[in-house]
Amino acid sequence: AQIASQGYALDREEFLQGMVAIAVPVTDDQGRFVAALAYHGPVQRIDLETAIKRRDVLMDAAARLRRRLLLSNGDRTHELSQFSRNIIKSNKQSTLFICALN
């Protein structure tokens, strides 16, 4: 319930010790989860506060991806691949992961 109301999830080293992350959902036109965008890094470089500061960037990217998916006529795999290449090219200092459901 907390994650749904916040609109994002945090990983406070629960998955992997020494790694923090923030993730936001990408939803379809009915509000169903179809993918997630995440920003993460080792605690030596990124603390949780820094990860949280990326929330607005991730939420904006999720909204942009949602719009592209809605226009893609169901070809999610191609759109996700194309979108991730564009994001990676434009933001080489950060790692963005996209996880999608088919």
FIFIGU-510863 format. One record per residue (C-alpha): x, y, z; residue number from 1. Coordinates in Angstrom, 2 decimals, always signed. Example, Ala and Ser with C-alpha at 12.3 -4.5 7.8 and 13.67 -1.06 7.14 Angstrom:
2
node east:+12.30	north:-4.50	up:+7.80	marlum:1
node east:+13.67	north:-1.06	up:+7.14	marlum:2
***
This chain:
102
node east:+0.00	north:+0.00	up:+0.00	marlum:1
node east:+2.86	north:+2.41	up:+0.82	marlum:2
node east:+4.59	north:+1.79	up:-2.50	marlum:3
node east:+1.36	north:+2.31	up:-4.43	marlum:4
node east:+0.65	north:+5.59	up:-2.65	marlum:5
node east:+4.24	north:+6.85	up:-3.09	marlum:6
node east:+4.46	north:+5.79	up:-6.71	marlum:7
node east:+7.92	north:+4.28	up:-6.25	marlum:8
node east:+9.77	north:+1.53	up:-4.39	marlum:9
node east:+13.11	north:+1.64	up:-2.62	marlum:10
node east:+15.70	north:-1.08	up:-2.15	marlum:11
node east:+17.63	north:-0.36	up:+1.04	marlum:12
node east:+20.22	north:-3.07	up:+0.48	marlum:13
node east:+17.56	north:-5.78	up:+0.94	marlum:14
node east:+18.25	north:-7.44	up:-2.42	marlum:15
node east:+22.01	north:-7.07	up:-2.41	marlum:16
node east:+24.10	north:-5.77	up:+0.45	marlum:17
node east:+25.93	north:-2.60	up:-0.58	marlum:18
node east:+23.43	north:-1.69	up:-3.31	marlum:19
node east:+20.53	north:+0.80	up:-3.12	marlum:20
node east:+17.85	north:+1.46	up:-5.70	marlum:21
node east:+14.66	north:+3.26	up:-6.55	marlum:22
node east:+12.13	north:+1.92	up:-9.05	marlum:23
node east:+8.95	north:+3.28	up:-10.60	marlum:24
node east:+6.25	north:+1.40	up:-12.48	marlum:25
node east:+5.21	north:+1.81	up:-16.09	marlum:26
node east:+1.53	north:+1.05	up:-16.51	marlum:27
node east:-0.77	north:+0.48	up:-19.45	marlum:28
node east:-3.92	north:+2.44	up:-20.24	marlum:29
node east:-5.84	north:+0.41	up:-17.63	marlum:30
node east:-3.29	north:+1.05	up:-14.87	marlum:31
node east:-1.80	north:-2.44	up:-15.03	marlum:32
node east:+1.92	north:-2.89	up:-14.44	marlum:33
node east:+3.85	north:-3.60	up:-17.65	marlum:34
node east:+7.42	north:-2.55	up:-16.81	marlum:35
node east:+9.61	north:-0.91	up:-14.20	marlum:36
node east:+12.34	north:+1.68	up:-14.47	marlum:37
node east:+15.04	north:+1.54	up:-11.82	marlum:38
node east:+18.10	north:+3.55	up:-10.82	marlum:39
node east:+20.60	north:+1.81	up:-8.60	marlum:40
node east:+24.20	north:+1.79	up:-7.55	marlum:41
node east:+26.67	north:+0.76	up:-4.87	marlum:42
node east:+26.47	north:+2.63	up:-1.58	marlum:43
node east:+30.05	north:+3.84	up:-2.11	marlum:44
node east:+28.76	north:+6.03	up:-4.97	marlum:45
node east:+25.03	north:+6.46	up:-4.33	marlum:46
node east:+23.28	north:+6.83	up:-1.01	marlum:47
node east:+19.55	north:+6.37	up:-0.59	marlum:48
node east:+18.94	north:+10.12	up:-0.53	marlum:49
node east:+20.67	north:+10.49	up:-3.92	marlum:50
node east:+18.58	north:+7.65	up:-5.34	marlum:51
node east:+15.39	north:+9.31	up:-4.10	marlum:52
node east:+16.41	north:+12.54	up:-5.83	marlum:53
node east:+16.19	north:+10.61	up:-9.14	marlum:54
node east:+12.49	north:+9.90	up:-8.53	marlum:55
node east:+11.16	north:+12.72	up:-10.70	marlum:56
node east:+13.45	north:+11.79	up:-13.60	marlum:57
node east:+12.31	north:+8.17	up:-13.40	marlum:58
node east:+8.64	north:+9.11	up:-13.11	marlum:59
node east:+8.94	north:+11.40	up:-16.14	marlum:60
node east:+10.66	north:+8.63	up:-18.11	marlum:61
node east:+7.94	north:+6.16	up:-17.05	marlum:62
node east:+5.24	north:+8.56	up:-18.25	marlum:63
node east:+7.05	north:+9.03	up:-21.59	marlum:64
node east:+7.46	north:+5.29	up:-21.98	marlum:65
node east:+3.79	north:+4.74	up:-21.12	marlum:66
node east:+2.77	north:+7.16	up:-23.88	marlum:67
node east:+5.03	north:+5.39	up:-26.39	marlum:68
node east:+3.67	north:+2.00	up:-25.42	marlum:69
node east:+0.10	north:+3.20	up:-25.84	marlum:70
node east:+0.97	north:+4.35	up:-29.37	marlum:71
node east:+2.85	north:+1.17	up:-30.27	marlum:72
node east:-0.21	north:-1.00	up:-31.01	marlum:73
node east:+0.98	north:-3.70	up:-28.62	marlum:74
node east:+4.58	north:-4.07	up:-29.83	marlum:75
node east:+6.00	north:-3.58	up:-26.33	marlum:76
node east:+9.28	north:-5.42	up:-26.88	marlum:77
node east:+10.35	north:-3.15	up:-29.75	marlum:78
node east:+9.27	north:+0.04	up:-27.98	marlum:79
node east:+11.00	north:-0.89	up:-24.71	marlum:80
node east:+14.19	north:-1.74	up:-26.57	marlum:81
node east:+14.15	north:+1.50	up:-28.56	marlum:82
node east:+13.34	north:+3.59	up:-25.49	marlum:83
node east:+16.10	north:+2.02	up:-23.39	marlum:84
node east:+18.70	north:+2.68	up:-26.10	marlum:85
node east:+17.71	north:+6.35	up:-26.23	marlum:86
node east:+17.85	north:+6.72	up:-22.44	marlum:87
node east:+21.24	north:+5.02	up:-22.17	marlum:88
node east:+22.68	north:+7.26	up:-24.90	marlum:89
node east:+21.46	north:+10.40	up:-23.14	marlum:90
node east:+22.53	north:+9.48	up:-19.59	marlum:91
node east:+25.89	north:+7.72	up:-19.60	marlum:92
node east:+26.69	north:+8.44	up:-15.94	marlum:93
node east:+23.74	north:+6.45	up:-14.65	marlum:94
node east:+22.46	north:+2.98	up:-15.25	marlum:95
node east:+18.81	north:+2.58	up:-16.09	marlum:96
node east:+17.24	north:-0.83	up:-16.05	marlum:97
node east:+13.95	north:-1.67	up:-17.66	marlum:98
node east:+12.10	north:-4.78	up:-16.63	marlum:99
node east:+9.05	north:-5.65	up:-18.68	marlum:100
node east:+6.27	north:-8.20	up:-18.53	marlum:101
node east:+5.05	north:-9.82	up:-21.73	marlum:102
***
